[in-house]
Amino acid sequence: MVFCYICVNHYKDVGDNTIYKWAGGNFCCYDRAFTLWIQGEEIPKLARTFAKGMKEFRRATDDIKREFEESTPEVMEDFKEIKNNLTKEVNEIKTNLTKDTDVIGKNLTKDANKIVKGVKKNMDLK
């Protein structure tokens, strides 16, 4: 393995993490070797290939964005329908609970009044 003295020394300030030091040195050396290997005539070809890849990536991203925007209204309608159904059910439960608590309250009041009358009657007898 060949290490670049300049690249390795550049990472001395990082600390004792030797893996980071050597990884940075290796990358720099490989980058230089790659550049020498492809020479100047291959760089325009690589740039065109990279540009085509970026164009294709942008087109795919735009397609996904467009599909998402087209399907969003349907999803929002579904959410609104679910929200309306839940609201309706919660209101029905609230109404039923209110009715039940009113009935229970009236029954408790009647029972309490009966007990009070019974206690008063027993106190009058004694």
DSSP file (Angstrom, degrees, kcal/mol; ACC not computed):
  #  RESIDUE AA STRUCTURE BP1 BP2  ACC     N-H-->O    O-->H-N    N-H-->O    O-->H-N    TCO  KAPPA ALPHA  PHI   PSI    X-CA   Y-CA   Z-CA
    1    1 A M              0   0    0      0, 0.0     2,-0.5     0, 0.0    25,-0.0   0.000 360.0 360.0 360.0 135.8    0.0    0.0    0.0
    2    2 A V        -     0   0    0     24,-0.1     2,-0.4     2,-0.0    27,-0.1  -0.860 360.0-163.3-103.7 132.1    1.3    3.4   -0.9
    3    3 A F        -     0   0    0     -2,-0.5     2,-0.6    26,-0.1    23,-0.1  -0.921  18.1-129.1-116.8 141.3    0.7    6.3    1.4
    4    4 A C     >  -     0   0    0     -2,-0.4     4,-2.4    21,-0.2     5,-0.2  -0.776  10.5-153.0 -88.6 120.4    1.0   10.0    0.5
    5    5 A Y  H  > S+     0   0    0     -2,-0.6     4,-2.2     1,-0.2     5,-0.2   0.885  95.0  50.7 -61.1 -40.0    3.1   11.8    3.1
    6    6 A I  H  > S+     0   0    0      2,-0.2     4,-1.6     1,-0.2    -1,-0.2   0.928 112.3  45.8 -64.9 -45.7    1.4   15.1    2.5
    7    7 A C  H  > S+     0   0    0      2,-0.2     4,-0.8     1,-0.2    -2,-0.2   0.910 113.7  47.8 -67.3 -42.1   -2.1   13.7    2.9
    8    8 A V  H >< S+     0   0    0     -4,-2.4     3,-0.9     1,-0.2    -1,-0.2   0.917 112.7  48.6 -66.5 -42.5   -1.3   11.7    6.1
    9    9 A N  H >< S+     0   0    0     -4,-2.2     3,-1.6    -5,-0.2     4,-0.3   0.797 100.9  66.0 -67.8 -27.2    0.5   14.7    7.7
   10   10 A H  H 3< S+     0   0    0     -4,-1.6     3,-0.4     1,-0.3    -1,-0.2   0.815 102.3  48.3 -61.8 -29.5   -2.5   16.9    6.8
   11   11 A Y  T X< S+     0   0    0     -3,-0.9     3,-1.4    -4,-0.8     4,-0.4   0.249  78.2 104.5 -96.9  12.7   -4.6   14.8    9.2
   12   12 A K  G X  S+     0   0    0     -3,-1.6     3,-1.0     1,-0.3    -1,-0.2   0.846  74.2  60.6 -61.6 -33.5   -2.1   14.9   12.1
   13   13 A D  G 3  S+     0   0    0     -3,-0.4    -1,-0.3    -4,-0.3    -2,-0.1   0.611  85.1  79.3 -71.4 -10.6   -4.3   17.5   14.0
   14   14 A V  G <  S-     0   0    0     -3,-1.4     2,-0.3     1,-0.2    -1,-0.2   0.848  99.7-121.3 -68.1 -33.9   -7.2   15.1   14.1
   15   15 A G    <   -     0   0    0     -3,-1.0    -1,-0.2    -4,-0.4     6,-0.1  -0.934  52.4 -31.0 128.8-152.6   -5.7   13.2   17.1
   16   16 A D  S    S+     0   0    0     -2,-0.3     2,-1.7    -3,-0.1     3,-0.1   0.315  89.3 119.7 -89.6   9.4   -4.7    9.6   17.6
   17   17 A N     >  +     0   0    0      1,-0.2     4,-1.7     2,-0.1     3,-0.3  -0.560  36.7 176.8 -77.2  88.0   -7.4    8.1   15.3
   18   18 A T  H  > S+     0   0    0     -2,-1.7     4,-2.9     1,-0.2     5,-0.3   0.782  73.1  62.3 -68.7 -27.1   -4.9    6.4   12.9
   19   19 A I  H  > S+     0   0    0      1,-0.2     4,-2.7     2,-0.2    -1,-0.2   0.934 105.8  46.4 -63.1 -43.1   -7.7    4.9   10.9
   20   20 A Y  H  > S+     0   0    0     -3,-0.3     4,-2.2     2,-0.2    -2,-0.2   0.905 112.4  51.3 -64.1 -41.1   -8.9    8.3    9.9
   21   21 A K  H  X S+     0   0    0     -4,-1.7     4,-1.9     1,-0.2    -2,-0.2   0.951 115.2  40.2 -60.4 -50.1   -5.4    9.4    9.2
   22   22 A W  H  X S+     0   0    0     -4,-2.9     4,-2.9     1,-0.2     5,-0.2   0.869 112.5  55.3 -71.8 -35.1   -4.7    6.5    6.9
   23   23 A A  H  X S+     0   0    0     -4,-2.7     4,-2.4    -5,-0.3    -1,-0.2   0.921 109.7  46.8 -63.6 -42.3   -8.1    6.5    5.2
   24   24 A G  H  X S+     0   0    0     -4,-2.2     4,-2.0    -5,-0.2    -1,-0.2   0.905 113.5  48.8 -65.1 -40.7   -7.7   10.2    4.3
   25   25 A G  H  X S+     0   0    0     -4,-1.9     4,-2.2    -5,-0.2   -21,-0.2   0.903 111.7  49.1 -64.4 -42.3   -4.2    9.5    2.9
   26   26 A N  H  X S+     0   0    0     -4,-2.9     4,-3.0     2,-0.2     5,-0.3   0.928 109.9  50.9 -64.3 -44.4   -5.4    6.5    0.9
   27   27 A F  H  X S+     0   0    0     -4,-2.4     4,-2.6     1,-0.2    -1,-0.2   0.926 110.9  48.4 -60.1 -45.0   -8.2    8.4   -0.6
   28   28 A C  H  X S+     0   0    0     -4,-2.0     4,-2.1     1,-0.2    -1,-0.2   0.915 113.6  46.9 -63.5 -42.6   -6.0   11.3   -1.7
   29   29 A C  H  X S+     0   0    0     -4,-2.2     4,-2.6     2,-0.2    -2,-0.2   0.914 113.3  48.2 -66.1 -42.5   -3.5    8.9   -3.2
   30   30 A Y  H  X S+     0   0    0     -4,-3.0     4,-2.8     1,-0.2    -2,-0.2   0.892 109.8  53.5 -64.8 -38.2   -6.1    6.9   -5.0
   31   31 A D  H  X S+     0   0    0     -4,-2.6     4,-2.2    -5,-0.3    -1,-0.2   0.923 111.0  45.5 -61.5 -44.8   -7.7   10.1   -6.3
   32   32 A R  H  X S+     0   0    0     -4,-2.1     4,-2.3     2,-0.2    -2,-0.2   0.917 113.5  49.1 -65.1 -43.2   -4.4   11.2   -7.7
   33   33 A A  H  X S+     0   0    0     -4,-2.6     4,-2.2     1,-0.2    -2,-0.2   0.905 110.9  50.5 -63.6 -41.0   -3.7    7.8   -9.3
   34   34 A F  H  X S+     0   0    0     -4,-2.8     4,-2.5     2,-0.2     5,-0.3   0.910 109.5  50.8 -62.6 -42.8   -7.1    7.7  -10.8
   35   35 A T  H  X S+     0   0    0     -4,-2.2     4,-1.5     1,-0.2    -2,-0.2   0.913 112.3  46.2 -63.3 -42.6   -6.6   11.2  -12.3
   36   36 A L  H  < S+     0   0    0     -4,-2.3    -1,-0.2     1,-0.2    -2,-0.2   0.870 112.4  52.7 -65.7 -35.4   -3.3   10.1  -13.8
   37   37 A W  H  < S+     0   0    0     -4,-2.2    -2,-0.2     1,-0.2    -1,-0.2   0.919 113.5  39.5 -69.6 -44.7   -4.8    6.9  -15.1
   38   38 A I  H  X S-     0   0    0     -4,-2.5     4,-1.0    -5,-0.1    -1,-0.2   0.745  95.4-168.6 -78.9 -21.1   -7.8    8.4  -16.9
   39   39 A Q  H >X  -     0   0    0     -4,-1.5     4,-0.5    -5,-0.3     3,-0.5   0.063  44.2 -57.7  56.0-172.5   -5.7   11.3  -18.2
   40   40 A G  H 34 S+     0   0    0      1,-0.2     3,-0.4     2,-0.2    -1,-0.2   0.761 126.6  64.4 -75.8 -26.6   -7.2   14.4  -19.8
   41   41 A E  H 34 S+     0   0    0      1,-0.2     4,-0.5    -3,-0.2    -1,-0.2   0.765 101.6  49.3 -73.9 -23.3   -9.1   12.7  -22.7
   42   42 A E  H <X S+     0   0    0     -4,-1.0     4,-2.4    -3,-0.5    -1,-0.2   0.668  90.7  79.8 -88.2 -17.5  -11.5   10.7  -20.4
   43   43 A I  H  X S+     0   0    0     -4,-0.5     4,-2.5    -3,-0.4     5,-0.2   0.911  91.9  48.9 -61.9 -45.4  -12.6   13.7  -18.2
   44   44 A P  H  > S+     0   0    0      0, 0.0     4,-2.5     0, 0.0    -1,-0.2   0.902 111.4  51.3 -61.3 -37.7  -15.1   15.1  -20.7
   45   45 A K  H  > S+     0   0    0     -4,-0.5     4,-2.5     2,-0.2    -2,-0.2   0.930 111.4  47.0 -62.1 -44.9  -16.6   11.7  -21.2
   46   46 A L  H  X S+     0   0    0     -4,-2.4     4,-2.7     1,-0.2    -1,-0.2   0.889 110.9  52.1 -63.5 -39.3  -16.9   11.2  -17.4
   47   47 A A  H  X S+     0   0    0     -4,-2.5     4,-2.6     2,-0.2    -2,-0.2   0.912 110.5  47.8 -64.9 -42.1  -18.5   14.7  -17.1
   48   48 A R  H  X S+     0   0    0     -4,-2.5     4,-2.7     2,-0.2    -2,-0.2   0.926 112.8  48.7 -63.3 -43.9  -21.1   13.9  -19.8
   49   49 A T  H  X S+     0   0    0     -4,-2.5     4,-2.3     1,-0.2    -2,-0.2   0.915 112.4  48.4 -61.9 -42.7  -21.9   10.6  -18.1
   50   50 A F  H  X S+     0   0    0     -4,-2.7     4,-2.4     2,-0.2    -1,-0.2   0.909 111.3  50.2 -63.4 -42.4  -22.2   12.3  -14.8
   51   51 A A  H  X S+     0   0    0     -4,-2.6     4,-2.5     2,-0.2    -2,-0.2   0.903 110.1  50.2 -64.0 -41.4  -24.5   15.0  -16.3
   52   52 A K  H  X S+     0   0    0     -4,-2.7     4,-2.5     2,-0.2    -1,-0.2   0.915 110.9  49.8 -62.3 -41.9  -26.7   12.4  -17.9
   53   53 A G  H  X S+     0   0    0     -4,-2.3     4,-2.4     1,-0.2    -2,-0.2   0.907 111.4  48.0 -62.2 -42.5  -26.9   10.6  -14.5
   54   54 A M  H  X S+     0   0    0     -4,-2.4     4,-2.7     2,-0.2    -1,-0.2   0.895 111.2  51.0 -65.6 -39.6  -27.9   13.8  -12.8
   55   55 A K  H  X S+     0   0    0     -4,-2.5     4,-2.4     2,-0.2    -2,-0.2   0.918 112.1  46.8 -63.8 -43.3  -30.5   14.6  -15.5
   56   56 A E  H  X S+     0   0    0     -4,-2.5     4,-2.5     2,-0.2    -2,-0.2   0.894 112.3  50.3 -65.0 -40.2  -32.0   11.1  -15.1
   57   57 A F  H  X S+     0   0    0     -4,-2.4     4,-2.5     2,-0.2    -2,-0.2   0.919 111.2  48.6 -63.4 -43.9  -32.0   11.5  -11.3
   58   58 A R  H  X S+     0   0    0     -4,-2.7     4,-2.6     2,-0.2    -2,-0.2   0.899 111.3  50.3 -63.2 -41.4  -33.7   14.9  -11.5
   59   59 A R  H  X S+     0   0    0     -4,-2.4     4,-2.3     2,-0.2    -2,-0.2   0.920 111.4  47.9 -63.6 -43.4  -36.3   13.5  -13.9
   60   60 A A  H  X S+     0   0    0     -4,-2.5     4,-2.3     2,-0.2    -2,-0.2   0.905 111.8  50.3 -63.8 -40.7  -37.0   10.6  -11.6
   61   61 A T  H  X S+     0   0    0     -4,-2.5     4,-2.5     1,-0.2    -2,-0.2   0.911 110.6  49.2 -63.2 -42.7  -37.3   13.0   -8.6
   62   62 A D  H  X S+     0   0    0     -4,-2.6     4,-2.7     2,-0.2    -2,-0.2   0.890 110.0  52.1 -64.1 -39.1  -39.7   15.2  -10.6
   63   63 A D  H  X S+     0   0    0     -4,-2.3     4,-2.6     2,-0.2    -2,-0.2   0.926 111.1  46.4 -61.8 -45.0  -41.8   12.1  -11.5
   64   64 A I  H  X S+     0   0    0     -4,-2.3     4,-2.4     2,-0.2    -2,-0.2   0.919 113.3  49.6 -63.6 -43.2  -42.0   11.0   -7.8
   65   65 A K  H  X S+     0   0    0     -4,-2.5     4,-2.5     2,-0.2    -2,-0.2   0.922 111.8  48.4 -61.5 -44.8  -42.9   14.6   -6.8
   66   66 A R  H  X S+     0   0    0     -4,-2.7     4,-2.3     2,-0.2    -2,-0.2   0.916 111.5  49.4 -63.3 -44.3  -45.6   14.8   -9.5
   67   67 A E  H  X S+     0   0    0     -4,-2.6     4,-2.0     1,-0.2    -1,-0.2   0.902 111.7  49.6 -61.7 -40.4  -47.1   11.4   -8.5
   68   68 A F  H  X S+     0   0    0     -4,-2.4     4,-1.5     1,-0.2    -2,-0.2   0.926 111.5  48.1 -64.2 -44.5  -47.2   12.5   -4.9
   69   69 A E  H  < S+     0   0    0     -4,-2.5    -1,-0.2     1,-0.2    -2,-0.2   0.858 111.9  50.2 -66.2 -34.4  -48.9   15.8   -5.7
   70   70 A E  H  < S+     0   0    0     -4,-2.3     4,-0.4     1,-0.2    -1,-0.2   0.858 115.2  42.4 -71.0 -35.1  -51.5   14.0   -7.8
   71   71 A S  H  X S+     0   0    0     -4,-2.0     4,-1.8    -5,-0.2     3,-0.2   0.651  95.1  81.8 -86.5 -14.5  -52.3   11.5   -5.1
   72   72 A T  H  X S+     0   0    0     -4,-1.5     4,-2.8     1,-0.2     5,-0.2   0.887  86.0  54.8 -60.5 -43.1  -52.3   14.0   -2.3
   73   73 A P  H  > S+     0   0    0      0, 0.0     4,-2.3     0, 0.0    -1,-0.2   0.902 108.6  49.6 -60.0 -38.5  -55.9   15.3   -2.8
   74   74 A E  H  > S+     0   0    0     -4,-0.4     4,-2.1    -3,-0.2    -2,-0.2   0.917 112.4  47.2 -64.0 -42.3  -57.3   11.7   -2.7
   75   75 A V  H  X S+     0   0    0     -4,-1.8     4,-2.4     1,-0.2    -1,-0.2   0.908 111.1  51.1 -65.8 -41.4  -55.4   11.1    0.6
   76   76 A M  H  X S+     0   0    0     -4,-2.8     4,-2.4     1,-0.2    -1,-0.2   0.885 108.6  51.7 -64.8 -37.7  -56.6   14.4    2.0
   77   77 A E  H  X S+     0   0    0     -4,-2.3     4,-2.4    -5,-0.2    -1,-0.2   0.910 109.2  50.7 -63.7 -40.9  -60.2   13.5    1.2
   78   78 A D  H  X S+     0   0    0     -4,-2.1     4,-2.5     1,-0.2    -2,-0.2   0.920 110.6  48.9 -61.6 -43.2  -59.7   10.1    2.9
   79   79 A F  H  X S+     0   0    0     -4,-2.4     4,-2.7     1,-0.2    -2,-0.2   0.900 110.6  50.4 -63.8 -40.5  -58.4   11.9    6.0
   80   80 A K  H  X S+     0   0    0     -4,-2.4     4,-2.7     2,-0.2    -1,-0.2   0.909 110.8  49.4 -64.0 -41.0  -61.3   14.4    6.0
   81   81 A E  H  X S+     0   0    0     -4,-2.4     4,-2.4     2,-0.2    -2,-0.2   0.923 112.2  47.4 -64.0 -43.8  -63.8   11.5    5.8
   82   82 A I  H  X S+     0   0    0     -4,-2.5     4,-2.6     2,-0.2    -2,-0.2   0.919 112.3  50.4 -62.0 -43.6  -62.1    9.6    8.6
   83   83 A K  H  X S+     0   0    0     -4,-2.7     4,-2.6     1,-0.2    -2,-0.2   0.921 111.0  48.4 -61.1 -44.8  -62.0   12.8   10.7
   84   84 A N  H  X S+     0   0    0     -4,-2.7     4,-2.4     2,-0.2    -1,-0.2   0.915 112.3  48.7 -63.5 -42.8  -65.7   13.5   10.1
   85   85 A N  H  X S+     0   0    0     -4,-2.4     4,-2.4     2,-0.2    -2,-0.2   0.919 113.1  47.3 -62.7 -43.6  -66.6    9.9   11.0
   86   86 A L  H  X S+     0   0    0     -4,-2.6     4,-2.8     2,-0.2     5,-0.2   0.912 111.6  50.5 -64.8 -41.6  -64.6   10.0   14.2
   87   87 A T  H  X S+     0   0    0     -4,-2.6     4,-2.4    -5,-0.2    -2,-0.2   0.918 110.8  49.3 -62.0 -43.2  -66.1   13.3   15.2
   88   88 A K  H  X S+     0   0    0     -4,-2.4     4,-2.1     2,-0.2    -2,-0.2   0.922 113.0  46.5 -62.1 -44.9  -69.6   12.0   14.6
   89   89 A E  H  X S+     0   0    0     -4,-2.4     4,-2.5     2,-0.2    -2,-0.2   0.902 111.7  50.8 -65.7 -40.9  -68.9    8.9   16.7
   90   90 A V  H  X S+     0   0    0     -4,-2.8     4,-2.5     1,-0.2    -1,-0.2   0.910 110.4  49.8 -63.3 -41.4  -67.3   10.9   19.5
   91   91 A N  H  X S+     0   0    0     -4,-2.4     4,-2.5     2,-0.2    -1,-0.2   0.888 110.3  50.4 -65.1 -38.6  -70.3   13.3   19.6
   92   92 A E  H  X S+     0   0    0     -4,-2.1     4,-2.6     2,-0.2    -2,-0.2   0.925 111.8  47.3 -63.6 -44.0  -72.7   10.3   19.8
   93   93 A I  H  X S+     0   0    0     -4,-2.5     4,-2.6     2,-0.2    -2,-0.2   0.912 111.8  50.9 -63.1 -41.6  -70.7    8.8   22.6
   94   94 A K  H  X S+     0   0    0     -4,-2.5     4,-2.3     2,-0.2    -2,-0.2   0.921 111.1  48.0 -62.0 -44.3  -70.7   12.1   24.4
   95   95 A T  H  X S+     0   0    0     -4,-2.5     4,-2.4     2,-0.2    -2,-0.2   0.927 112.9  48.2 -62.3 -45.8  -74.4   12.5   24.0
   96   96 A N  H  X S+     0   0    0     -4,-2.6     4,-2.6     1,-0.2    -2,-0.2   0.903 111.8  49.3 -62.9 -41.4  -75.1    9.0   25.3
   97   97 A L  H  X S+     0   0    0     -4,-2.6     4,-2.8     2,-0.2     5,-0.2   0.904 110.3  51.2 -64.9 -40.1  -72.8    9.5   28.3
   98   98 A T  H  X S+     0   0    0     -4,-2.3     4,-2.1     2,-0.2    -2,-0.2   0.925 111.6  47.2 -62.8 -44.4  -74.5   12.7   29.1
   99   99 A K  H  X S+     0   0    0     -4,-2.4     4,-2.3     2,-0.2    -2,-0.2   0.927 113.2  48.9 -61.3 -45.4  -77.9   11.1   29.0
  100  100 A D  H  X S+     0   0    0     -4,-2.6     4,-2.6     1,-0.2    -2,-0.2   0.907 111.3  48.8 -63.1 -42.4  -76.7    8.1   31.1
  101  101 A T  H  X S+     0   0    0     -4,-2.8     4,-2.6     1,-0.2    -1,-0.2   0.868 110.1  52.4 -67.8 -33.8  -75.2   10.4   33.7
  102  102 A D  H  X S+     0   0    0     -4,-2.1     4,-2.4    -5,-0.2    -2,-0.2   0.930 111.3  46.5 -64.2 -44.3  -78.4   12.5   33.9
  103  103 A V  H  X S+     0   0    0     -4,-2.3     4,-2.4     2,-0.2    -2,-0.2   0.922 113.8  48.1 -63.1 -44.7  -80.4    9.3   34.5
  104  104 A I  H  X S+     0   0    0     -4,-2.6     4,-2.6     1,-0.2    -2,-0.2   0.913 111.3  51.1 -62.9 -42.0  -78.0    8.1   37.1
  105  105 A G  H  X S+     0   0    0     -4,-2.6     4,-2.2     2,-0.2    -2,-0.2   0.912 110.9  47.7 -62.1 -42.8  -78.0   11.5   38.8
  106  106 A K  H  X S+     0   0    0     -4,-2.4     4,-2.4     2,-0.2    -2,-0.2   0.909 112.5  49.3 -64.6 -42.2  -81.8   11.5   38.9
  107  107 A N  H  X S+     0   0    0     -4,-2.4     4,-2.7     1,-0.2    -2,-0.2   0.905 111.1  49.5 -63.7 -41.4  -82.0    8.0   40.3
  108  108 A L  H  X S+     0   0    0     -4,-2.6     4,-2.8     2,-0.2    -1,-0.2   0.900 110.5  50.7 -64.5 -39.4  -79.4    8.8   43.0
  109  109 A T  H  X S+     0   0    0     -4,-2.2     4,-2.5     2,-0.2    -2,-0.2   0.922 111.4  48.0 -63.5 -43.8  -81.4   11.9   44.0
  110  110 A K  H  X S+     0   0    0     -4,-2.4     4,-2.3     2,-0.2    -2,-0.2   0.937 113.9  46.7 -60.9 -47.0  -84.6    9.9   44.3
  111  111 A D  H  X S+     0   0    0     -4,-2.7     4,-2.3     1,-0.2    -2,-0.2   0.902 112.5  49.8 -63.3 -41.1  -82.8    7.2   46.3
  112  112 A A  H  X S+     0   0    0     -4,-2.8     4,-2.6     1,-0.2    -1,-0.2   0.909 110.4  50.1 -64.7 -41.0  -81.2    9.9   48.6
  113  113 A N  H  X S+     0   0    0     -4,-2.5     4,-2.6     2,-0.2    -2,-0.2   0.893 110.0  51.2 -63.5 -40.2  -84.6   11.6   49.1
  114  114 A K  H  X S+     0   0    0     -4,-2.3     4,-2.5     2,-0.2    -2,-0.2   0.914 111.3  47.8 -62.2 -42.4  -86.2    8.2   50.0
  115  115 A I  H  X S+     0   0    0     -4,-2.3     4,-2.6     2,-0.2    -2,-0.2   0.922 111.7  49.7 -65.3 -43.2  -83.4    7.6   52.5
  116  116 A V  H  X S+     0   0    0     -4,-2.6     4,-2.6     2,-0.2    -2,-0.2   0.923 111.8  48.4 -62.0 -44.5  -83.8   11.0   54.0
  117  117 A K  H  X S+     0   0    0     -4,-2.6     4,-2.4     1,-0.2    -1,-0.2   0.904 111.9  50.1 -62.1 -41.6  -87.6   10.6   54.3
  118  118 A G  H  X S+     0   0    0     -4,-2.5     4,-2.2     2,-0.2    -2,-0.2   0.905 111.1  48.1 -64.2 -40.9  -87.0    7.2   56.0
  119  119 A V  H  X S+     0   0    0     -4,-2.6     4,-2.1     2,-0.2    -2,-0.2   0.925 112.6  48.3 -66.5 -43.9  -84.5    8.6   58.4
  120  120 A K  H  X S+     0   0    0     -4,-2.6     4,-2.1     2,-0.2    -2,-0.2   0.895 111.2  51.2 -61.9 -40.5  -86.9   11.5   59.3
  121  121 A K  H  X S+     0   0    0     -4,-2.4     4,-1.6     1,-0.2    -1,-0.2   0.904 110.7  47.9 -64.1 -41.6  -89.8    9.1   59.8
  122  122 A N  H  X S+     0   0    0     -4,-2.2     4,-1.2     1,-0.2    -1,-0.2   0.849 111.1  51.3 -67.7 -34.6  -87.7    6.9   62.1
  123  123 A M  H  < S+     0   0    0     -4,-2.1    -2,-0.2     1,-0.2    -1,-0.2   0.864 108.7  51.0 -72.2 -34.2  -86.6   10.0   64.1
  124  124 A D  H  < S+     0   0    0     -4,-2.1    -2,-0.2     1,-0.2    -1,-0.2   0.848 107.8  53.8 -69.5 -34.0  -90.2   11.2   64.5
  125  125 A L  H  <        0   0    0     -4,-1.6    -1,-0.2     1,-0.2    -2,-0.2   0.809 360.0 360.0 -70.8 -30.7  -91.3    7.7   65.8
  126  126 A K     <        0   0    0     -4,-1.2    -1,-0.2    -5,-0.1    -2,-0.2   0.460 360.0 360.0 -87.5 360.0  -88.7    7.6   68.5
